[in-house]
Amino acid sequence: MDALLERLRAGLPAEALITDPDVTASYAHDMASFCDAGTPAVVVLPRSVEEVQHVMRTATALRVPVVPQGARTGLSGAANASDGCIVLSLVKMDRILEISPVDRIAVVEPGVVNATLSRAVGELGLYYPPDPSSWEMCTIGGNIGTASGGLCCVKYGVTAEYVLGLEIVLADGRLLNTGRRTAKGVAGYDLTRLFVGSEGSLGIVVKAVLALRPRPPRQLVLAAEFPSAAAACDAVCRIMERGHTPSLLELMDRTTVRAVNAMASMGLPESTEALLLCAFDTPDPAADLAAVGELCKASGATEVVPADDVAESELLLQARRSALPALETVKSATMIDDVCVPRSRLGAMIEGTAAIAEKFGLTIGVCAHAGDGNTHPVVCFDHTDPDESRRARASFDEIMALGLELGGTITGEHGVGVLKKEWLARELGEVGLELQRGIKSAFDPLGLLNPGKLF
Ligand SMILES: Cc1cc2nc3c(=O)[nH]c(=O)nc-3n(C[C@H](O)[C@H](O)[C@H](O)COP(=O)(O)OP(=O)(O)OC[C@H]3O[C@@H](n4cnc5c(N)ncnc54)[C@H](O)[C@@H]3O)c2cc1C
């Protein structure tokens, strides 16, 4: 430990190092409850690429594990510390280095908060689409680490679609540049894409070139109430089948609606079994919403209410963004699933989840990026009750098994981390897993980067 600190201090300013155990302990976890986390030896907050290189050279020389972190809003334990590790928090590297309206790119450091970038490019008439509900807190580095999605992905796609190039500090401290800042480019293997979603296991992102789009018109939202989740899912299929391009298509079940009202007094309709939010940012959103409203009615919607204006639309989005924090208040603890299925199987996924909740005698609230088929069944339980905790974990696992059975994936956007690592092998199969392990060891032969995650 003394040797580690001495070597780190040789290349870092004093304020970049935290050694007080009470403070370092606060960096042990992301926001996933019940994932194992170790005790870090030290937390480092670098401000430059050179400082990150110094940390990685030191870690390699002394064989010390390194856990990269952004804002720690992750929901799979992917940023959790391991015993004796260096926590490498990138939040102080938070400069927007360039925004180019001609090239339609932004060049940023990894600690830039998602909403800060969105606002900065918005002022220039540009748009950075990936918008996780945690956008006011989470960082671009963390978004790249988890390949995060968000509310607008049904139309604009996820983080992976917007990362053009990366600057990476490798495990041994060397600097790697991947990708491009051009509109096109196919030179060699696509290492950029490989890093997106790699959960800090292959290298440290120190700079990113991100694609931007022209800012679309402000979106208008419609809320539709349904007598069952199956009817709401039927509406989702009809909307997509008819070729509509909503900029948002989100679902909240009754448990979620009630939790949001209880937490934030949003006045959402509590008698509904499922509330569908649909938005358009097209030149004539009112006309598109009217057409979608008819499809919702044909699927059995009992109420269809288009928002009057942008302010009312924003309130509905806020309600959807607060779904996960609201469900966390239902009981003392939650486990948040992230199963994504082909959207044609969304109804089967949500009905199957209700059956699992009944089987285990648990409350499971579901909110979903319905247009993507990406469900977040949230198992709410009392963590002081051992039997309820056991049932919660068993139901969480059955939900993932159901997702795979329906042709889906165990994680649409939150990543594998610690929470789902036993399930990764099932999804990838033996050959897939072996090749992925080979890739990991090509980049990180000593296994120092974020050990214990993914595999
Ligand atoms: C209320 C709430 C709502 C959420 N909604 C969404 C949502 O809609 N969509 C969604 O996808 N997620 C959502 N999330 C999950 C979370 O916000 C995202 O996974 C986010 O991308 C994590 O960013 P972060 O900065 O907090 O990263 P962290 O949690 O700190 O880290 C995430 C991963 O990235 C790695 N990492 C971080 N920085 C770097 C770097 N510079 N180089 C290499 N690796 C790095 C870490 O090691 C870790 O593996 C939500 C979370 C909360 C709490």
The ligand as an SDF file (V2000), in Angstrom:
LIG
                    3D

 53 58  0  0  0  0  0  0  0  0999 V2000
  -32.6090    6.8930  -12.0850 C   0  0  0  0  0  0  0  0  0  0  0  0
  -31.7890    6.1670  -13.1060 C   0  0  0  0  0  0  0  0  0  0  0  0
  -32.2650    6.0750  -14.4020 C   0  0  0  0  0  0  0  0  0  0  0  0
  -31.4970    5.4200  -15.3770 C   0  0  0  0  0  0  0  0  0  0  0  0
  -31.9830    5.3590  -16.6610 N   0  0  0  0  0  0  0  0  0  0  0  0
  -31.2470    4.7760  -17.6230 C   0  0  0  0  0  0  0  0  0  0  0  0
  -31.7190    4.7420  -18.9720 C   0  0  0  0  0  0  0  0  0  0  0  0
  -32.7800    5.2610  -19.3060 O   0  0  0  0  0  0  0  0  0  0  0  0
  -30.9300    4.1320  -19.8920 N   0  0  0  0  0  0  0  0  0  0  0  0
  -29.7340    3.5680  -19.5560 C   0  0  0  0  0  0  0  0  0  0  0  0
  -29.0650    3.0200  -20.4350 O   0  0  0  0  0  0  0  0  0  0  0  0
  -29.2760    3.5830  -18.2900 N   0  0  0  0  0  0  0  0  0  0  0  0
  -29.9820    4.1740  -17.3210 C   0  0  0  0  0  0  0  0  0  0  0  0
  -29.5150    4.1960  -16.0290 N   0  0  0  0  0  0  0  0  0  0  0  0
  -28.2280    3.5470  -15.7120 C   0  0  0  0  0  0  0  0  0  0  0  0
  -26.9770    4.4610  -15.7460 C   0  0  0  0  0  0  0  0  0  0  0  0
  -27.3210    5.8090  -15.5340 O   0  0  0  0  0  0  0  0  0  0  0  0
  -26.2210    4.3010  -17.0740 C   0  0  0  0  0  0  0  0  0  0  0  0
  -25.7110    2.9780  -17.1470 O   0  0  0  0  0  0  0  0  0  0  0  0
  -25.0670    5.2980  -17.2670 C   0  0  0  0  0  0  0  0  0  0  0  0
  -24.5460    5.1510  -18.5700 O   0  0  0  0  0  0  0  0  0  0  0  0
  -23.9430    5.1450  -16.2590 C   0  0  0  0  0  0  0  0  0  0  0  0
  -23.1090    6.2940  -16.3490 O   0  0  0  0  0  0  0  0  0  0  0  0
  -22.1470    6.7040  -15.1420 P   0  0  0  0  0  0  0  0  0  0  0  0
  -21.4110    7.9150  -15.5270 O   0  0  0  0  0  0  0  0  0  0  0  0
  -22.9160    6.7800  -13.8810 O   0  0  0  0  0  0  0  0  0  0  0  0
  -21.1470    5.4620  -15.1300 O   0  0  0  0  0  0  0  0  0  0  0  0
  -20.7130    4.4750  -13.9580 P   0  0  0  0  0  0  0  0  0  0  0  0
  -21.9190    3.8390  -13.3380 O   0  0  0  0  0  0  0  0  0  0  0  0
  -19.7730    5.1450  -13.0410 O   0  0  0  0  0  0  0  0  0  0  0  0
  -19.9060    3.3710  -14.8070 O   0  0  0  0  0  0  0  0  0  0  0  0
  -20.5710    2.5440  -15.7300 C   0  0  0  0  0  0  0  0  0  0  0  0
  -19.5480    1.6160  -16.4100 C   0  0  0  0  0  0  0  0  0  0  0  0
  -18.7120    2.3730  -17.2710 O   0  0  0  0  0  0  0  0  0  0  0  0
  -17.3410    2.2060  -16.8940 C   0  0  0  0  0  0  0  0  0  0  0  0
  -16.6920    3.5040  -17.1030 N   0  0  0  0  0  0  0  0  0  0  0  0
  -17.0720    4.7120  -16.6170 C   0  0  0  0  0  0  0  0  0  0  0  0
  -16.2640    5.6690  -17.0820 N   0  0  0  0  0  0  0  0  0  0  0  0
  -15.3500    5.0580  -17.8800 C   0  0  0  0  0  0  0  0  0  0  0  0
  -14.2380    5.5140  -18.6510 C   0  0  0  0  0  0  0  0  0  0  0  0
  -13.9120    6.8100  -18.7310 N   0  0  0  0  0  0  0  0  0  0  0  0
  -13.5120    4.5950  -19.3220 N   0  0  0  0  0  0  0  0  0  0  0  0
  -13.8220    3.2740  -19.2900 C   0  0  0  0  0  0  0  0  0  0  0  0
  -14.8570    2.8100  -18.5780 N   0  0  0  0  0  0  0  0  0  0  0  0
  -15.6210    3.6840  -17.8940 C   0  0  0  0  0  0  0  0  0  0  0  0
  -17.3600    1.7350  -15.4540 C   0  0  0  0  0  0  0  0  0  0  0  0
  -16.2130    0.9620  -15.1280 O   0  0  0  0  0  0  0  0  0  0  0  0
  -18.6240    0.8940  -15.4480 C   0  0  0  0  0  0  0  0  0  0  0  0
  -18.3260   -0.3760  -15.9540 O   0  0  0  0  0  0  0  0  0  0  0  0
  -30.2540    4.8330  -15.0230 C   0  0  0  0  0  0  0  0  0  0  0  0
  -29.7810    4.9360  -13.7120 C   0  0  0  0  0  0  0  0  0  0  0  0
  -30.5370    5.5950  -12.7670 C   0  0  0  0  0  0  0  0  0  0  0  0
  -29.9900    5.7050  -11.3600 C   0  0  0  0  0  0  0  0  0  0  0  0
  1  2  1  0
  2  3  1  0
  2 52  2  0
  3  4  2  0
  4  5  1  0
  4 50  1  0
  5  6  2  0
  6  7  1  0
  6 13  1  0
  7  8  2  0
  7  9  1  0
  9 10  1  0
 10 11  2  0
 10 12  1  0
 12 13  2  0
 13 14  1  0
 14 15  1  0
 14 50  1  0
 15 16  1  0
 16 17  1  0
 16 18  1  0
 18 19  1  0
 18 20  1  0
 20 21  1  0
 20 22  1  0
 22 23  1  0
 23 24  1  0
 24 25  2  0
 24 26  1  0
 24 27  1  0
 27 28  1  0
 28 29  2  0
 28 30  1  0
 28 31  1  0
 31 32  1  0
 32 33  1  0
 33 34  1  0
 33 48  1  0
 34 35  1  0
 35 36  1  0
 35 46  1  0
 36 37  1  0
 36 45  1  0
 37 38  2  0
 38 39  1  0
 39 40  1  0
 39 45  2  0
 40 41  1  0
 40 42  2  0
 42 43  1  0
 43 44  2  0
 44 45  1  0
 46 47  1  0
 46 48  1  0
 48 49  1  0
 50 51  2  0
 51 52  1  0
 52 53  1  0
M  END
$$$$
